[in-house]
Amino acid sequence: MIGISFLAFLVLLVAGLIAAVVLHYIFGYRFLEGFDGFLGKLIAGWIGGWLGSPVLGNWFESIKIADVYLIPALLGAFAAAFALTASWKASAKVFTPKAS
């Protein structure tokens, strides 16, 4: 999947967009409140979708667009967007000075 077609790029972009919209706007799971938090989730979702099939495998041959298996791509997109936000929240909690 290193050299992907433009259609595969768009499919992964839509998978990342779905993950970002669901996590940021529907569930309200965010670290940064504005558009920059949404954009960070979108980028992480695209990377997670790109890694989804190589890591999770090729599931459901019938649900494949442009050599992108949609179920592993969506699972990877959600996992990456969630992991990005969770790691930033955890690091903010660790590095925030405690009041004495």
C-alpha positions in Angstrom: 0.0 0.0 0.0 3.0 2.4 -0.2 2.2 3.5 -3.8 -1.6 3.9 -3.7 -3.9 5.3 -6.3 -5.8 8.5 -6.0 -9.1 6.7 -5.5 -7.6 4.7 -2.6 -6.3 7.9 -1.1 -9.9 9.3 -1.3 -11.4 6.1 0.2 -8.9 6.4 3.1 -9.7 10.1 3.5 -13.4 9.3 3.8 -12.7 6.6 6.4 -10.6 9.1 8.4 -13.3 11.8 7.9 -16.0 9.4 9.3 -13.8 8.5 12.3 -13.0 12.2 13.0 -16.6 13.4 12.7 -17.9 10.6 15.0 -15.3 11.1 17.7 -15.1 14.9 17.5 -18.7 16.0 16.9 -21.0 13.1 17.8 -19.2 11.7 20.9 -17.4 15.0 21.8 -14.2 13.2 22.6 -11.7 15.9 22.1 -8.5 17.4 23.4 -8.4 20.5 21.3 -11.8 22.2 20.9 -11.6 23.8 17.5 -11.0 22.8 13.9 -7.4 21.9 14.7 -8.5 19.0 16.9 -10.8 17.8 14.2 -8.0 18.0 11.6 -5.6 16.1 13.9 -8.1 13.3 14.2 -8.6 13.3 10.4 -4.9 12.9 9.8 -4.6 10.2 12.4 -7.7 8.5 11.0 -6.2 8.5 7.5 -3.0 7.0 8.8 -4.9 4.4 10.8 -7.1 3.5 7.8 -3.9 3.2 5.7 -2.5 0.8 8.2 -5.8 -1.0 8.8 -5.6 -3.7 6.2 -1.9 -4.6 6.5 -2.3 -4.9 10.3 -5.8 -6.3 10.8 -6.0 -8.3 7.5 -8.1 -8.4 4.5 -11.7 -8.9 5.5 -14.8 -9.2 3.3 -13.7 -9.2 -0.3 -17.1 -7.9 -1.3 -16.6 -4.7 0.6 -13.5 -3.4 -1.1 -13.0 -0.2 -3.0 -9.8 0.5 -4.9 -7.9 -2.3 -3.1 -8.9 -0.8 0.3 -10.8 -3.2 2.5 -13.3 -1.0 4.2 -13.9 -2.8 7.5 -10.2 -2.9 8.6 -9.7 0.6 7.3 -12.5 2.0 9.4 -11.4 0.1 12.4 -7.9 1.4 12.0 -9.1 4.9 11.4 -11.2 4.9 14.6 -8.4 3.3 16.6 -5.8 5.8 15.5 -8.0 8.9 16.0 -9.0 7.6 19.5 -5.4 6.8 20.4 -4.2 10.2 19.3 -6.8 12.0 21.5 -6.3 9.6 24.4 -2.5 10.0 24.4 -2.8 13.8 24.3 -5.3 13.8 27.2 -3.1 11.5 29.2 0.0 13.6 28.6 -1.8 16.7 29.6 -2.9 15.1 32.8 0.6 14.0 33.6 2.3 17.3 32.9 -0.3 19.6 34.4 1.1 21.1 37.6 -0.8 20.1 40.7 -2.0 22.8 43.1 -0.5 22.5 46.5 
